[in-house]
């Protein structure tokens, strides 16, 4: 299996990014880990699965709103 890393680069500052991966701890806790760099500072956010699902739905909603605004 290839070792890869996907980063989503900030649209205004090329040095800032966010990356996402799932984590499974030894005690079977499963969460989604978001990490990145913003204005030179590292950040980490861990979301449980239900929160990650809600976040993805909210993100999709905001994308659709932006597309509608773009199309006039």
N, C-alpha and C positions, 0 to 999 in steps of 0.2 A: 504494500500500500504506500502510495506517495505521501510524503510529509508536505503538507501545504498549509498556508495561513492566508486567510482572506481578510483584508482590511477595507473598510469603507472610509475613503478620504473626504475630509471636510471640503465643501465647495468654495470656501473663501480663504482657508489657510491650509496649504498642502502638507504642513507638518502635523496637523491634527487628524485623528482618525478614531474609529471605533471598530472593535471586532467582537464577534459573538461566538460562544461555544457552549455546548451542554456539559455539565459536570455531574458525575455520579460519585458520591462519597462512599466510604466503606460501610457506613451504617445505612446505605441504600437511599439517602437523601438525594433527590434529583433536582437540579436547578439550572437555570440559564444564566451564564456569566457574561456580562458586558464589561469590556475594559477598553481603555484607550488613553489618548492624550488630548487635552484641551488647554490651549494657551500655555503649553509647556509643562503642565501638571498631569500626572497619571491619575486615572480614576477607575474605580471598580464598583459595579452594581450587580447584585445577585438577585434574580427574580425566581420565585417559586413558579411551578408550571401554570397555575391558574392566573397568576399575575402576568406572566409572559404571554399567555393567550389573549388576555384583555389588552395588553400593550400592542400586540400585533394587529388586533382588530381596530384599535384606535389609530394606529399608524396607517392602516389601509383606508380608513375613513378620511383622514387628513390628506392623504395622497389623492383620493377621489375629489375632495373639495378643491385642491390645488389644480387638478386637471380641468375641472369645471370652470374655475376662474380663468385659466389660461385660454380655454376655448371660447370664452365670452359668454 
